[in-house]
Amino acid sequence: MTRRETIWLLVRSAGVLFLALACWYILNLFGDIVGAALTPGLFARSTGVFLDLIIRIIFLLWIAVYLLSNGDILFRMLGSMPDADG
């Protein structure tokens, strides 16, 4: 495996990791919404928590889509590092 292929694999793997984290946060958000809806009066007080989770989900999805579709900045940054051999 060449260096470029290894870097490509690392960038795409990071994208998959961020996508998995976003999915985990989405499931967490749905669980929190259901839990807050079942508790009287808690849903209205939990909007800040929901907003925080939604912002995290958007940010993680944005990074995941970038890394899976392009990831050019990270690819160039990792590719410009000198070899360990010199």
Solvent accessible surface area in square Angstrom, and as a share of the most:
residue,aa,sasa,rsa
1,M,167,0.75
2,T,84,0.49
3,R,98,0.36
4,R,165,0.60
5,E,93,0.42
6,T,54,0.31
7,I,11,0.06
8,W,126,0.44
9,L,86,0.43
10,L,102,0.51
11,V,0,0.00
12,R,46,0.17
13,S,55,0.36
14,A,28,0.22
15,G,0,0.00
16,V,87,0.50
17,L,107,0.53
18,F,56,0.23
19,L,68,0.34
20,A,56,0.43
21,L,69,0.34
22,A,0,0.00
23,C,63,0.38
24,W,148,0.52
25,Y,39,0.15
26,I,51,0.26
27,L,125,0.62
28,N,52,0.27
29,L,17,0.09
30,F,117,0.49
31,G,45,0.43
32,D,53,0.27
33,I,58,0.29
34,V,87,0.50
35,G,35,0.33
36,A,5,0.04
37,A,68,0.53
38,L,143,0.71
39,T,61,0.35
40,P,127,0.80
41,G,55,0.53
42,L,62,0.31
43,F,96,0.40
44,A,80,0.62
45,R,180,0.66
46,S,15,0.10
47,T,80,0.47
48,G,50,0.48
49,V,86,0.49
50,F,18,0.08
51,L,106,0.53
52,D,64,0.33
53,L,12,0.06
54,I,73,0.37
55,I,101,0.51
56,R,109,0.40
57,I,14,0.07
58,I,109,0.55
59,F,111,0.46
60,L,19,0.09
61,L,58,0.29
62,W,167,0.59
63,I,32,0.16
64,A,0,0.00
65,V,94,0.54
66,Y,70,0.27
67,L,11,0.05
68,L,63,0.31
69,S,82,0.53
70,N,80,0.41
71,G,0,0.00
72,D,53,0.28
73,I,108,0.55
74,L,53,0.26
75,F,34,0.14
76,R,142,0.52
77,M,111,0.50
78,L,48,0.24
79,G,37,0.36
80,S,88,0.57
81,M,107,0.48
82,P,118,0.74
83,D,83,0.43
84,A,114,0.88
85,D,147,0.76
86,G,96,0.93
